[in-house]
Amino acid sequence: MASYLHLLKADSAPMAASVIEASCREPGAEVTAVLLDGATLPALPATVRVRRFGEGDLDYSRLLDLIFEHDHVISW
C-alpha cells in the first residue's frame, strides 16, 4: 500500500488536482495534501487527508515527520 504526500504552493492547486486524484485511484493508496503558505484547497476526493502548514496545524517538525512517513512526496 503506497502513501502519497502532496505539498501544494499557492500557484499549484489547479495543476496538482488531477495528479492527486490519480494518486487516489491507486489500490490501497493513502493520500495527504499539505497546503503551504497561501495555497488554496482545490476540489479533491473525500479520501484525501488535508493538512495546513502553520495556522495551528503543522509546524516544521511535524511537516518533516510527514515527509519521512510517506512513500512518495510530490512538491508542487
C-alpha positions in Angstrom: 0.0 0.0 0.0 1.5 3.3 -1.1 1.3 6.6 0.7 1.4 9.9 -1.2 2.2 13.3 0.3 1.5 16.3 -2.0 2.9 19.7 -0.9 0.9 22.5 -2.6 2.2 26.0 -3.0 -0.1 29.0 -3.7 0.0 28.6 -7.5 -0.1 24.9 -7.8 -3.6 23.8 -6.9 -5.2 23.7 -10.4 -2.3 21.7 -11.9 -2.0 19.4 -8.9 -5.6 18.4 -8.5 -5.7 15.8 -11.4 -2.4 14.2 -10.2 -3.8 14.0 -6.6 -6.9 12.3 -8.0 -4.8 9.8 -9.9 -2.9 9.0 -6.7 -6.2 8.2 -5.0 -7.1 5.7 -7.7 -4.1 3.6 -6.8 -5.3 0.4 -5.0 -5.0 0.9 -1.2 -3.3 4.3 -1.6 -3.3 6.8 1.3 -3.1 10.4 0.1 -2.3 13.5 2.1 -2.2 17.1 0.8 -0.5 19.8 2.7 -1.4 23.4 1.9 1.7 25.6 2.2 1.6 29.3 2.8 -1.1 30.9 0.6 -2.3 27.7 -1.1 -6.0 27.2 -1.6 -7.7 23.9 -1.4 -8.6 22.5 -4.9 -11.6 20.2 -5.4 -10.2 16.8 -4.1 -11.7 13.4 -3.4 -13.1 13.0 0.1 -10.5 10.3 0.8 -7.6 12.9 0.7 -6.4 14.0 4.1 -5.8 17.7 4.0 -3.4 19.5 6.4 -2.3 23.1 6.6 1.2 24.3 7.2 1.1 26.9 10.1 -2.3 28.2 11.2 -2.2 25.9 14.3 -2.0 22.6 12.3 1.5 21.7 11.1 4.9 23.2 12.2 8.2 22.4 10.5 8.9 19.5 12.8 5.6 17.8 12.0 5.9 18.5 8.3 9.3 16.8 8.3 7.8 13.8 10.1 5.1 13.6 7.4 7.7 13.7 4.6 9.5 10.7 6.1 6.3 8.8 6.9 5.2 8.7 3.2 6.5 6.6 0.3 6.1 9.3 -2.3 6.5 13.1 -1.8 5.4 15.4 -4.6 6.2 19.0 -4.2 4.2 21.4 -6.4 
